[in-house]
Amino acid sequence: MNFPERLKELRQGKNLSQIALAKDLGVSSRNYQRYEYGEIEAPISVGVALADFFNVSLDYLVGRSDNPQRY
């Protein structure tokens, strides 16, 4: 699973809209949509914020691991 797929799965698992999550992260809803659609890559600061928000490791978030546990 790649970053956009994982991001969508995590967001939907918390029953959040793209707009609500973008607001929580402090990014524009359009940029968030573009992250989730794979149109642009999220900056590392946004990746870290997303991993913290979902309480998962960055490796899990970007699809390098299937283990969401943070170390």
Predicted model as a PDB file, atoms N, CA, C, CB and O in Angstrom, pLDDT in the B-factor column:
MODEL        1                                                                  
ATOM      1  N   MET A   1       0.860  -1.175   0.000  1.00 85.00           N  
ATOM      2  CA  MET A   1       0.000   0.000   0.000  1.00 85.00           C  
ATOM      3  C   MET A   1       0.906   1.237   0.000  1.00 85.00           C  
ATOM      4  CB  MET A   1      -0.978  -0.002   1.240  1.00 85.00           C  
ATOM      5  O   MET A   1       1.891   1.293   0.736  1.00 85.00           O  
ATOM      6  N   ASN A   2       0.567   2.213  -0.821  1.00 93.00           N  
ATOM      7  CA  ASN A   2       1.381   3.422  -0.879  1.00 93.00           C  
ATOM      8  C   ASN A   2       0.796   4.530   0.005  1.00 93.00           C  
ATOM      9  CB  ASN A   2       1.500   3.908  -2.326  1.00 93.00           C  
ATOM     10  O   ASN A   2      -0.261   4.366   0.615  1.00 93.00           O  
ATOM     11  N   PHE A   3       1.510   5.662   0.057  1.00 95.00           N  
ATOM     12  CA  PHE A   3       1.119   6.751   0.944  1.00 95.00           C  
ATOM     13  C   PHE A   3      -0.313   7.237   0.706  1.00 95.00           C  
ATOM     14  CB  PHE A   3       2.074   7.900   0.779  1.00 95.00           C  
ATOM     15  O   PHE A   3      -1.077   7.322   1.667  1.00 95.00           O  
ATOM     16  N   PRO A   4      -0.711   7.560  -0.529  1.00 95.00           N  
ATOM     17  CA  PRO A   4      -2.092   8.044  -0.714  1.00 95.00           C  
ATOM     18  C   PRO A   4      -3.151   7.030  -0.269  1.00 95.00           C  
ATOM     19  CB  PRO A   4      -2.320   8.394  -2.174  1.00 95.00           C  
ATOM     20  O   PRO A   4      -4.158   7.407   0.331  1.00 95.00           O  
ATOM     21  N   GLU A   5      -2.927   5.758  -0.559  1.00 95.00           N  
ATOM     22  CA  GLU A   5      -3.891   4.727  -0.151  1.00 95.00           C  
ATOM     23  C   GLU A   5      -3.950   4.598   1.366  1.00 95.00           C  
ATOM     24  CB  GLU A   5      -3.525   3.374  -0.775  1.00 95.00           C  
ATOM     25  O   GLU A   5      -5.030   4.495   1.949  1.00 95.00           O  
ATOM     26  N   ARG A   6      -2.785   4.606   1.994  1.00 96.00           N  
ATOM     27  CA  ARG A   6      -2.725   4.478   3.458  1.00 96.00           C  
ATOM     28  C   ARG A   6      -3.380   5.686   4.108  1.00 96.00           C  
ATOM     29  CB  ARG A   6      -1.258   4.332   3.946  1.00 96.00           C  
ATOM     30  O   ARG A   6      -4.122   5.548   5.080  1.00 96.00           O  
ATOM     31  N   LEU A   7      -3.109   6.858   3.579  1.00 96.00           N  
ATOM     32  CA  LEU A   7      -3.679   8.083   4.132  1.00 96.00           C  
ATOM     33  C   LEU A   7      -5.206   8.054   4.066  1.00 96.00           C  
ATOM     34  CB  LEU A   7      -3.139   9.309   3.381  1.00 96.00           C  
ATOM     35  O   LEU A   7      -5.883   8.389   5.038  1.00 96.00           O  
ATOM     36  N   LYS A   8      -5.731   7.659   2.933  1.00 96.00           N  
ATOM     37  CA  LYS A   8      -7.184   7.575   2.784  1.00 96.00           C  
ATOM     38  C   LYS A   8      -7.773   6.544   3.746  1.00 96.00           C  
ATOM     39  CB  LYS A   8      -7.555   7.219   1.335  1.00 96.00           C  
ATOM     40  O   LYS A   8      -8.798   6.794   4.380  1.00 96.00           O  
ATOM     41  N   GLU A   9      -7.124   5.388   3.850  1.00 96.00           N  
ATOM     42  CA  GLU A   9      -7.598   4.339   4.751  1.00 96.00           C  
ATOM     43  C   GLU A   9      -7.628   4.819   6.203  1.00 96.00           C  
ATOM     44  CB  GLU A   9      -6.711   3.098   4.630  1.00 96.00           C  
ATOM     45  O   GLU A   9      -8.603   4.583   6.917  1.00 96.00           O  
ATOM     46  N   LEU A  10      -6.568   5.488   6.635  1.00 96.00           N  
ATOM     47  CA  LEU A  10      -6.505   5.982   8.016  1.00 96.00           C  
ATOM     48  C   LEU A  10      -7.564   7.051   8.266  1.00 96.00           C  
ATOM     49  CB  LEU A  10      -5.109   6.546   8.321  1.00 96.00           C  
ATOM     50  O   LEU A  10      -8.230   7.043   9.300  1.00 96.00           O  
ATOM     51  N   ARG A  11      -7.714   7.971   7.312  1.00 96.00           N  
ATOM     52  CA  ARG A  11      -8.711   9.037   7.461  1.00 96.00           C  
ATOM     53  C   ARG A  11     -10.115   8.461   7.550  1.00 96.00           C  
ATOM     54  CB  ARG A  11      -8.622  10.024   6.292  1.00 96.00           C  
ATOM     55  O   ARG A  11     -10.893   8.843   8.424  1.00 96.00           O  
ATOM     56  N   GLN A  12     -10.438   7.546   6.651  1.00 97.00           N  
ATOM     57  CA  GLN A  12     -11.769   6.946   6.661  1.00 97.00           C  
ATOM     58  C   GLN A  12     -11.995   6.116   7.917  1.00 97.00           C  
ATOM     59  CB  GLN A  12     -11.968   6.082   5.422  1.00 97.00           C  
ATOM     60  O   GLN A  12     -13.121   6.035   8.408  1.00 97.00           O  
ATOM     61  N   GLY A  13     -10.944   5.500   8.442  1.00 96.00           N  
ATOM     62  CA  GLY A  13     -11.057   4.720   9.665  1.00 96.00           C  
ATOM     63  C   GLY A  13     -11.449   5.563  10.871  1.00 96.00           C  
ATOM     64  O   GLY A  13     -12.000   5.049  11.845  1.00 96.00           O  
ATOM     65  N   LYS A  14     -11.162   6.851  10.800  1.00 95.00           N  
ATOM     66  CA  LYS A  14     -11.551   7.773  11.874  1.00 95.00           C  
ATOM     67  C   LYS A  14     -12.805   8.568  11.507  1.00 95.00           C  
ATOM     68  CB  LYS A  14     -10.400   8.736  12.188  1.00 95.00           C  
ATOM     69  O   LYS A  14     -13.194   9.496  12.216  1.00 95.00           O  
ATOM     70  N   ASN A  15     -13.433   8.188  10.388  1.00 97.00           N  
ATOM     71  CA  ASN A  15     -14.656   8.863   9.920  1.00 97.00           C  
ATOM     72  C   ASN A  15     -14.485  10.373   9.798  1.00 97.00           C  
ATOM     73  CB  ASN A  15     -15.806   8.564  10.864  1.00 97.00           C  
ATOM     74  O   ASN A  15     -15.349  11.147  10.210  1.00 97.00           O  
ATOM     75  N   LEU A  16     -13.349  10.777   9.220  1.00 96.00           N  
ATOM     76  CA  LEU A  16     -13.078  12.191   9.007  1.00 96.00           C  
ATOM     77  C   LEU A  16     -13.210  12.535   7.529  1.00 96.00           C  
ATOM     78  CB  LEU A  16     -11.678  12.560   9.523  1.00 96.00           C  
ATOM     79  O   LEU A  16     -12.890  11.726   6.658  1.00 96.00           O  
ATOM     80  N   SER A  17     -13.676  13.726   7.266  1.00 97.00           N  
ATOM     81  CA  SER A  17     -13.681  14.215   5.888  1.00 97.00           C  
ATOM     82  C   SER A  17     -12.288  14.763   5.571  1.00 97.00           C  
ATOM     83  CB  SER A  17     -14.786  15.316   5.676  1.00 97.00           C  
ATOM     84  O   SER A  17     -11.495  15.040   6.471  1.00 97.00           O  
ATOM     85  N   GLN A  18     -12.011  14.911   4.297  1.00 97.00           N  
ATOM     86  CA  GLN A  18     -10.737  15.511   3.896  1.00 97.00           C  
ATOM     87  C   GLN A  18     -10.635  16.934   4.439  1.00 97.00           C  
ATOM     88  CB  GLN A  18     -10.590  15.509   2.353  1.00 97.00           C  
ATOM     89  O   GLN A  18      -9.565  17.360   4.875  1.00 97.00           O  
ATOM     90  N   ILE A  19     -11.726  17.653   4.413  1.00 97.00           N  
ATOM     91  CA  ILE A  19     -11.743  19.040   4.881  1.00 97.00           C  
ATOM     92  C   ILE A  19     -11.440  19.115   6.373  1.00 97.00           C  
ATOM     93  CB  ILE A  19     -13.101  19.690   4.586  1.00 97.00           C  
ATOM     94  O   ILE A  19     -10.650  19.954   6.806  1.00 97.00           O  
ATOM     95  N   ALA A  20     -12.065  18.244   7.160  1.00 97.00           N  
ATOM     96  CA  ALA A  20     -11.842  18.256   8.608  1.00 97.00           C  
ATOM     97  C   ALA A  20     -10.392  17.916   8.942  1.00 97.00           C  
ATOM     98  CB  ALA A  20     -12.790  17.267   9.304  1.00 97.00           C  
ATOM     99  O   ALA A  20      -9.791  18.559   9.802  1.00 97.00           O  
ATOM    100  N   LEU A  21      -9.825  16.915   8.275  1.00 97.00           N  
ATOM    101  CA  LEU A  21      -8.441  16.542   8.557  1.00 97.00           C  
ATOM    102  C   LEU A  21      -7.489  17.648   8.125  1.00 97.00           C  
ATOM    103  CB  LEU A  21      -8.082  15.227   7.850  1.00 97.00           C  
ATOM    104  O   LEU A  21      -6.528  17.946   8.835  1.00 97.00           O  
ATOM    105  N   ALA A  22      -7.741  18.256   6.980  1.00 97.00           N  
ATOM    106  CA  ALA A  22      -6.899  19.366   6.522  1.00 97.00           C  
ATOM    107  C   ALA A  22      -6.902  20.491   7.550  1.00 97.00           C  
ATOM    108  CB  ALA A  22      -7.385  19.892   5.153  1.00 97.00           C  
ATOM    109  O   ALA A  22      -5.860  21.075   7.847  1.00 97.00           O  
ATOM    110  N   LYS A  23      -8.066  20.783   8.082  1.00 96.00           N  
ATOM    111  CA  LYS A  23      -8.179  21.850   9.091  1.00 96.00           C  
ATOM    112  C   LYS A  23      -7.378  21.483  10.338  1.00 96.00           C  
ATOM    113  CB  LYS A  23      -9.665  22.101   9.463  1.00 96.00           C  
ATOM    114  O   LYS A  23      -6.661  22.326  10.878  1.00 96.00           O  
ATOM    115  N   ASP A  24      -7.491  20.235  10.805  1.00 94.00           N  
ATOM    116  CA  ASP A  24      -6.740  19.787  11.983  1.00 94.00           C  
ATOM    117  C   ASP A  24      -5.234  19.880  11.760  1.00 94.00           C  
ATOM    118  CB  ASP A  24      -7.121  18.350  12.337  1.00 94.00           C  
ATOM    119  O   ASP A  24      -4.478  20.161  12.690  1.00 94.00           O  
ATOM    120  N   LEU A  25      -4.803  19.643  10.520  1.00 94.00           N  
ATOM    121  CA  LEU A  25      -3.374  19.679  10.204  1.00 94.00           C  
ATOM    122  C   LEU A  25      -2.863  21.086   9.913  1.00 94.00           C  
ATOM    123  CB  LEU A  25      -3.092  18.791   9.021  1.00 94.00           C  
ATOM    124  O   LEU A  25      -1.658  21.336   9.944  1.00 94.00           O  
ATOM    125  N   GLY A  26      -3.778  21.995   9.633  1.00 94.00           N  
ATOM    126  CA  GLY A  26      -3.376  23.355   9.293  1.00 94.00           C  
ATOM    127  C   GLY A  26      -2.901  23.492   7.855  1.00 94.00           C  
ATOM    128  O   GLY A  26      -2.063  24.340   7.548  1.00 94.00           O  
ATOM    129  N   VAL A  27      -3.446  22.646   6.967  1.00 96.00           N  
ATOM    130  CA  VAL A  27      -3.118  22.749   5.540  1.00 96.00           C  
ATOM    131  C   VAL A  27      -4.407  23.032   4.780  1.00 96.00           C  
ATOM    132  CB  VAL A  27      -2.425  21.436   5.009  1.00 96.00           C  
ATOM    133  O   VAL A  27      -5.504  22.812   5.293  1.00 96.00           O  
ATOM    134  N   SER A  28      -4.265  23.515   3.565  1.00 96.00           N  
ATOM    135  CA  SER A  28      -5.462  23.786   2.768  1.00 96.00           C  
ATOM    136  C   SER A  28      -6.128  22.462   2.397  1.00 96.00           C  
ATOM    137  CB  SER A  28      -5.109  24.605   1.489  1.00 96.00           C  
ATOM    138  O   SER A  28      -5.465  21.435   2.248  1.00 96.00           O  
ATOM    139  N   SER A  29      -7.440  22.508   2.253  1.00 96.00           N  
ATOM    140  CA  SER A  29      -8.153  21.286   1.890  1.00 96.00           C  
ATOM    141  C   SER A  29      -7.717  20.813   0.505  1.00 96.00           C  
ATOM    142  CB  SER A  29      -9.681  21.515   1.926  1.00 96.00           C  
ATOM    143  O   SER A  29      -7.657  19.608   0.260  1.00 96.00           O  
ATOM    144  N   ARG A  30      -7.413  21.735  -0.402  1.00 97.00           N  
ATOM    145  CA  ARG A  30      -6.970  21.353  -1.743  1.00 97.00           C  
ATOM    146  C   ARG A  30      -5.622  20.626  -1.685  1.00 97.00           C  
ATOM    147  CB  ARG A  30      -6.866  22.597  -2.649  1.00 97.00           C  
ATOM    148  O   ARG A  30      -5.437  19.611  -2.356  1.00 97.00           O  
ATOM    149  N   ASN A  31      -4.691  21.137  -0.894  1.00 97.00           N  
ATOM    150  CA  ASN A  31      -3.404  20.446  -0.779  1.00 97.00           C  
ATOM    151  C   ASN A  31      -3.591  19.073  -0.153  1.00 97.00           C  
ATOM    152  CB  ASN A  31      -2.412  21.276   0.053  1.00 97.00           C  
ATOM    153  O   ASN A  31      -2.974  18.104  -0.595  1.00 97.00           O  
ATOM    154  N   TYR A  32      -4.434  18.977   0.869  1.00 97.00           N  
ATOM    155  CA  TYR A  32      -4.672  17.663   1.465  1.00 97.00           C  
ATOM    156  C   TYR A  32      -5.229  16.706   0.421  1.00 97.00           C  
ATOM    157  CB  TYR A  32      -5.639  17.773   2.663  1.00 97.00           C  
ATOM    158  O   TYR A  32      -4.776  15.565   0.327  1.00 97.00           O  
ATOM    159  N   GLN A  33      -6.201  17.150  -0.363  1.00 97.00           N  
ATOM    160  CA  GLN A  33      -6.762  16.299  -1.416  1.00 97.00           C  
ATOM    161  C   GLN A  33      -5.670  15.837  -2.369  1.00 97.00           C  
ATOM    162  CB  GLN A  33      -7.860  17.046  -2.192  1.00 97.00           C  
ATOM    163  O   GLN A  33      -5.647  14.679  -2.786  1.00 97.00           O  
ATOM    164  N   ARG A  34      -4.777  16.736  -2.706  1.00 97.00           N  
ATOM    165  CA  ARG A  34      -3.700  16.391  -3.626  1.00 97.00           C  
ATOM    166  C   ARG A  34      -2.749  15.367  -3.023  1.00 97.00           C  
ATOM    167  CB  ARG A  34      -2.931  17.637  -4.022  1.00 97.00           C  
ATOM    168  O   ARG A  34      -2.206  14.534  -3.750  1.00 97.00           O  
ATOM    169  N   TYR A  35      -2.535  15.409  -1.699  1.00 97.00           N  
ATOM    170  CA  TYR A  35      -1.723  14.365  -1.041  1.00 97.00           C  
ATOM    171  C   TYR A  35      -2.423  13.013  -1.179  1.00 97.00           C  
ATOM    172  CB  TYR A  35      -1.486  14.705   0.474  1.00 97.00           C  
ATOM    173  O   TYR A  35      -1.809  12.010  -1.541  1.00 97.00           O  
ATOM    174  N   GLU A  36      -3.714  13.015  -0.884  1.00 95.00           N  
ATOM    175  CA  GLU A  36      -4.477  11.765  -0.879  1.00 95.00           C  
ATOM    176  C   GLU A  36      -4.667  11.195  -2.285  1.00 95.00           C  
ATOM    177  CB  GLU A  36      -5.834  11.989  -0.230  1.00 95.00           C  
ATOM    178  O   GLU A  36      -4.778   9.981  -2.451  1.00 95.00           O  
ATOM    179  N   TYR A  37      -4.704  12.049  -3.278  1.00 96.00           N  
ATOM    180  CA  TYR A  37      -4.837  11.586  -4.662  1.00 96.00           C  
ATOM    181  C   TYR A  37      -3.487  11.277  -5.302  1.00 96.00           C  
ATOM    182  CB  TYR A  37      -5.567  12.629  -5.492  1.00 96.00           C  
ATOM    183  O   TYR A  37      -3.431  10.813  -6.441  1.00 96.00           O  
ATOM    184  N   GLY A  38      -2.400  11.532  -4.574  1.00 95.00           N  
ATOM    185  CA  GLY A  38      -1.070  11.253  -5.095  1.00 95.00           C  
ATOM    186  C   GLY A  38      -0.603  12.251  -6.132  1.00 95.00           C  
ATOM    187  O   GLY A  38       0.314  11.961  -6.900  1.00 95.00           O  
ATOM    188  N   GLU A  39      -1.217  13.418  -6.169  1.00 96.00           N  
ATOM    189  CA  GLU A  39      -0.832  14.436  -7.140  1.00 96.00           C  
ATOM    190  C   GLU A  39       0.430  15.177  -6.722  1.00 96.00           C  
ATOM    191  CB  GLU A  39      -1.963  15.421  -7.335  1.00 96.00           C  
ATOM    192  O   GLU A  39       1.221  15.586  -7.573  1.00 96.00           O  
ATOM    193  N   ILE A  40       0.625  15.353  -5.416  1.00 96.00           N  
ATOM    194  CA  ILE A  40       1.838  15.974  -4.882  1.00 96.00           C  
ATOM    195  C   ILE A  40       2.277  15.193  -3.656  1.00 96.00           C  
ATOM    196  CB  ILE A  40       1.604  17.479  -4.531  1.00 96.00           C  
ATOM    197  O   ILE A  40       1.482  14.479  -3.044  1.00 96.00           O  
ATOM    198  N   GLU A  41       3.539  15.334  -3.305  1.00 94.00           N  
ATOM    199  CA  GLU A  41       4.051  14.692  -2.092  1.00 94.00           C  
ATOM    200  C   GLU A  41       3.941  15.655  -0.920  1.00 94.00           C  
ATOM    201  CB  GLU A  41       5.521  14.235  -2.283  1.00 94.00           C  
ATOM    202  O   GLU A  41       4.197  16.852  -1.051  1.00 94.00           O  
ATOM    203  N   ALA A  42       3.562  15.122   0.203  1.00 95.00           N  
ATOM    204  CA  ALA A  42       3.458  15.931   1.411  1.00 95.00           C  
ATOM    205  C   ALA A  42       4.861  16.247   1.932  1.00 95.00           C  
ATOM    206  CB  ALA A  42       2.618  15.201   2.496  1.00 95.00           C  
ATOM    207  O   ALA A  42       5.739  15.384   1.902  1.00 95.00           O  
ATOM    208  N   PRO A  43       5.078  17.473   2.407  1.00 95.00           N  
ATOM    209  CA  PRO A  43       6.356  17.785   3.044  1.00 95.00           C  
ATOM    210  C   PRO A  43       6.556  16.903   4.281  1.00 95.00           C  
ATOM    211  CB  PRO A  43       6.421  19.285   3.430  1.00 95.00           C  
ATOM    212  O   PRO A  43       5.587  16.414   4.862  1.00 95.00           O  
ATOM    213  N   ILE A  44       7.791  16.705   4.670  1.00 95.00           N  
ATOM    214  CA  ILE A  44       8.085  15.842   5.820  1.00 95.00           C  
ATOM    215  C   ILE A  44       7.371  16.344   7.073  1.00 95.00           C  
ATOM    216  CB  ILE A  44       9.604  15.774   6.070  1.00 95.00           C  
ATOM    217  O   ILE A  44       6.952  15.540   7.905  1.00 95.00           O  
ATOM    218  N   SER A  45       7.228  17.651   7.217  1.00 95.00           N  
ATOM    219  CA  SER A  45       6.545  18.185   8.402  1.00 95.00           C  
ATOM    220  C   SER A  45       5.084  17.739   8.436  1.00 95.00           C  
ATOM    221  CB  SER A  45       6.629  19.725   8.425  1.00 95.00           C  
ATOM    222  O   SER A  45       4.543  17.475   9.510  1.00 95.00           O  
ATOM    223  N   VAL A  46       4.453  17.654   7.289  1.00 96.00           N  
ATOM    224  CA  VAL A  46       3.062  17.187   7.215  1.00 96.00           C  
ATOM    225  C   VAL A  46       3.018  15.680   7.459  1.00 96.00           C  
ATOM    226  CB  VAL A  46       2.428  17.537   5.831  1.00 96.00           C  
ATOM    227  O   VAL A  46       2.108  15.188   8.127  1.00 96.00           O  
ATOM    228  N   GLY A  47       3.998  14.941   6.920  1.00 95.00           N  
ATOM    229  CA  GLY A  47       4.071  13.505   7.171  1.00 95.00           C  
ATOM    230  C   GLY A  47       4.196  13.197   8.650  1.00 95.00           C  
ATOM    231  O   GLY A  47       3.532  12.297   9.165  1.00 95.00           O  
ATOM    232  N   VAL A  48       5.045  13.944   9.326  1.00 95.00           N  
ATOM    233  CA  VAL A  48       5.221  13.752  10.775  1.00 95.00           C  
ATOM    234  C   VAL A  48       3.927  14.087  11.512  1.00 95.00           C  
ATOM    235  CB  VAL A  48       6.387  14.630  11.310  1.00 95.00           C  
ATOM    236  O   VAL A  48       3.520  13.366  12.423  1.00 95.00           O  
ATOM    237  N   ALA A  49       3.287  15.179  11.116  1.00 96.00           N  
ATOM    238  CA  ALA A  49       2.019  15.567  11.753  1.00 96.00           C  
ATOM    239  C   ALA A  49       0.948  14.500  11.536  1.00 96.00           C  
ATOM    240  CB  ALA A  49       1.530  16.923  11.202  1.00 96.00           C  
ATOM    241  O   ALA A  49       0.172  14.200  12.443  1.00 96.00           O  
ATOM    242  N   LEU A  50       0.908  13.930  10.337  1.00 97.00           N  
ATOM    243  CA  LEU A  50      -0.062  12.866  10.058  1.00 97.00           C  
ATOM    244  C   LEU A  50       0.239  11.615  10.882  1.00 97.00           C  
ATOM    245  CB  LEU A  50      -0.061  12.520   8.560  1.00 97.00           C  
ATOM    246  O   LEU A  50      -0.674  11.009  11.444  1.00 97.00           O  
ATOM    247  N   ALA A  51       1.501  11.228  10.956  1.00 96.00           N  
ATOM    248  CA  ALA A  51       1.873  10.058  11.747  1.00 96.00           C  
ATOM    249  C   ALA A  51       1.505  10.276  13.214  1.00 96.00           C  
ATOM    250  CB  ALA A  51       3.384   9.762  11.607  1.00 96.00           C  
ATOM    251  O   ALA A  51       1.002   9.367  13.873  1.00 96.00           O  
ATOM    252  N   ASP A  52       1.756  11.474  13.718  1.00 95.00           N  
ATOM    253  CA  ASP A  52       1.389  11.789  15.102  1.00 95.00           C  
ATOM    254  C   ASP A  52      -0.128  11.759  15.273  1.00 95.00           C  
ATOM    255  CB  ASP A  52       1.947  13.170  15.510  1.00 95.00           C  
ATOM    256  O   ASP A  52      -0.637  11.197  16.242  1.00 95.00           O  
ATOM    257  N   PHE A  53      -0.838  12.359  14.342  1.00 96.00           N  
ATOM    258  CA  PHE A  53      -2.299  12.422  14.422  1.00 96.00           C  
ATOM    259  C   PHE A  53      -2.903  11.022  14.475  1.00 96.00           C  
ATOM    260  CB  PHE A  53      -2.869  13.198  13.225  1.00 96.00           C  
ATOM    261  O   PHE A  53      -3.788  10.752  15.287  1.00 96.00           O  
ATOM    262  N   PHE A  54      -2.420  10.131  13.605  1.00 96.00           N  
ATOM    263  CA  PHE A  54      -2.962   8.776  13.546  1.00 96.00           C  
ATOM    264  C   PHE A  54      -2.251   7.803  14.476  1.00 96.00           C  
ATOM    265  CB  PHE A  54      -2.887   8.263  12.141  1.00 96.00           C  
ATOM    266  O   PHE A  54      -2.631   6.635  14.567  1.00 96.00           O  
ATOM    267  N   ASN A  55      -1.212   8.286  15.170  1.00 96.00           N  
ATOM    268  CA  ASN A  55      -0.432   7.464  16.101  1.00 96.00           C  
ATOM    269  C   ASN A  55       0.120   6.210  15.418  1.00 96.00           C  
ATOM    270  CB  ASN A  55      -1.295   7.065  17.305  1.00 96.00           C  
ATOM    271  O   ASN A  55      -0.019   5.093  15.916  1.00 96.00           O  
ATOM    272  N   VAL A  56       0.746   6.432  14.265  1.00 96.00           N  
ATOM    273  CA  VAL A  56       1.387   5.357  13.514  1.00 96.00           C  
ATOM    274  C   VAL A  56       2.815   5.787  13.181  1.00 96.00           C  
ATOM    275  CB  VAL A  56       0.583   5.013  12.212  1.00 96.00           C  
ATOM    276  O   VAL A  56       3.162   6.964  13.282  1.00 96.00           O  
ATOM    277  N   SER A  57       3.627   4.819  12.786  1.00 95.00           N  
ATOM    278  CA  SER A  57       4.995   5.149  12.383  1.00 95.00           C  
ATOM    279  C   SER A  57       4.991   5.764  10.991  1.00 95.00           C  
ATOM    280  CB  SER A  57       5.898   3.893  12.416  1.00 95.00           C  
ATOM    281  O   SER A  57       4.064   5.555  10.208  1.00 95.00           O  
ATOM    282  N   LEU A  58       6.032   6.521  10.697  1.00 94.00           N  
ATOM    283  CA  LEU A  58       6.170   7.079   9.355  1.00 94.00           C  
ATOM    284  C   LEU A  58       6.328   5.967   8.323  1.00 94.00           C  
ATOM    285  CB  LEU A  58       7.369   8.038   9.292  1.00 94.00           C  
ATOM    286  O   LEU A  58       5.806   6.073   7.214  1.00 94.00           O  
ATOM    287  N   ASP A  59       7.043   4.905   8.680  1.00 94.00           N  
ATOM    288  CA  ASP A  59       7.205   3.786   7.752  1.00 94.00           C  
ATOM    289  C   ASP A  59       5.851   3.184   7.382  1.00 94.00           C  
ATOM    290  CB  ASP A  59       8.113   2.707   8.366  1.00 94.00           C  
ATOM    291  O   ASP A  59       5.619   2.839   6.223  1.00 94.00           O  
ATOM    292  N   TYR A  60       4.980   3.061   8.342  1.00 95.00           N  
ATOM    293  CA  TYR A  60       3.631   2.544   8.062  1.00 95.00           C  
ATOM    294  C   TYR A  60       2.873   3.523   7.170  1.00 95.00           C  
ATOM    295  CB  TYR A  60       2.847   2.298   9.385  1.00 95.00           C  
ATOM    296  O   TYR A  60       2.236   3.122   6.196  1.00 95.00           O  
ATOM    297  N   LEU A  61       2.944   4.789   7.504  1.00 95.00           N  
ATOM    298  CA  LEU A  61       2.209   5.800   6.761  1.00 95.00           C  
ATOM    299  C   LEU A  61       2.604   5.834   5.289  1.00 95.00           C  
ATOM    300  CB  LEU A  61       2.429   7.159   7.382  1.00 95.00           C  
ATOM    301  O   LEU A  61       1.750   6.004   4.420  1.00 95.00           O  
ATOM    302  N   VAL A  62       3.886   5.675   5.009  1.00 92.00           N  
ATOM    303  CA  VAL A  62       4.345   5.756   3.616  1.00 92.00           C  
ATOM    304  C   VAL A  62       4.366   4.406   2.917  1.00 92.00           C  
ATOM    305  CB  VAL A  62       5.724   6.362   3.564  1.00 92.00           C  
ATOM    306  O   VAL A  62       4.763   4.320   1.755  1.00 92.00           O  
ATOM    307  N   GLY A  63       3.948   3.357   3.602  1.00 91.00           N  
ATOM    308  CA  GLY A  63       3.834   2.050   2.967  1.00 91.00           C  
ATOM    309  C   GLY A  63       5.090   1.202   3.001  1.00 91.00           C  
ATOM    310  O   GLY A  63       5.180   0.204   2.286  1.00 91.00           O  
ATOM    311  N   ARG A  64       6.064   1.582   3.821  1.00 91.00           N  
ATOM    312  CA  ARG A  64       7.299   0.792   3.923  1.00 91.00           C  
ATOM    313  C   ARG A  64       7.169  -0.345   4.917  1.00 91.00           C  
ATOM    314  CB  ARG A  64       8.462   1.681   4.322  1.00 91.00           C  
ATOM    315  O   ARG A  64       8.027  -1.226   4.976  1.00 91.00           O  
ATOM    316  N   SER A  65       6.101  -0.330   5.697  1.00 90.00           N  
ATOM    317  CA  SER A  65       5.868  -1.355   6.701  1.00 90.00           C  
ATOM    318  C   SER A  65       4.376  -1.591   6.822  1.00 90.00           C  
ATOM    319  CB  SER A  65       6.475  -0.953   8.066  1.00 90.00           C  
ATOM    320  O   SER A  65       3.570  -0.690   6.591  1.00 90.00           O  
ATOM    321  N   ASP A  66       4.018  -2.804   7.183  1.00 89.00           N  
ATOM    322  CA  ASP A  66       2.618  -3.093   7.463  1.00 89.00           C  
ATOM    323  C   ASP A  66       2.333  -3.078   8.954  1.00 89.00           C  
ATOM    324  CB  ASP A  66       2.230  -4.436   6.877  1.00 89.00           C  
ATOM    325  O   ASP A  66       1.226  -3.403   9.384  1.00 89.00           O  
ATOM    326  N   ASN A  67       3.328  -2.701   9.743  1.00 88.00           N  
ATOM    327  CA  ASN A  67       3.195  -2.625  11.189  1.00 88.00           C  
ATOM    328  C   ASN A  67       3.011  -1.166  11.588  1.00 88.00           C  
ATOM    329  CB  ASN A  67       4.432  -3.247  11.900  1.00 88.00           C  
ATOM    330  O   ASN A  67       3.946  -0.375  11.461  1.00 88.00           O  
ATOM    331  N   PRO A  68       1.830  -0.791  12.067  1.00 90.00           N  
ATOM    332  CA  PRO A  68       1.602   0.613  12.411  1.00 90.00           C  
ATOM    333  C   PRO A  68       2.265   1.060  13.708  1.00 90.00           C  
ATOM    334  CB  PRO A  68       0.143   0.865  12.507  1.00 90.00           C  
ATOM    335  O   PRO A  68       2.292   2.255  14.005  1.00 90.00           O  
ATOM    336  N   GLN A  69       2.792   0.135  14.472  1.00 88.00           N  
ATOM    337  CA  GLN A  69       3.359   0.463  15.792  1.00 88.00           C  
ATOM    338  C   GLN A  69       4.535   1.414  15.663  1.00 88.00           C  
ATOM    339  CB  GLN A  69       3.802  -0.810  16.521  1.00 88.00           C  
ATOM    340  O   GLN A  69       5.404   1.248  14.808  1.00 88.00           O  
ATOM    341  N   ARG A  70       4.539   2.408  16.530  1.00 81.00           N  
ATOM    342  CA  ARG A  70       5.651   3.355  16.613  1.00 81.00           C  
ATOM    343  C   ARG A  70       6.696   2.785  17.550  1.00 81.00           C  
ATOM    344  CB  ARG A  70       5.172   4.758  17.100  1.00 81.00           C  
ATOM    345  O   ARG A  70       6.365   2.117  18.529  1.00 81.00           O  
ATOM    346  N   TYR A  71       7.942   3.046  17.254  1.00 73.00           N  
ATOM    347  CA  TYR A  71       9.043   2.524  18.098  1.00 73.00           C  
ATOM    348  C   TYR A  71       9.623   3.607  18.946  1.00 73.00           C  
ATOM    349  CB  TYR A  71      10.145   1.901  17.248  1.00 73.00           C  
ATOM    350  O   TYR A  71      10.552   3.359  19.715  1.00 73.00           O  
TER     351      TYR A  71                                                      
ENDMDL                                                                          
END                                                                             
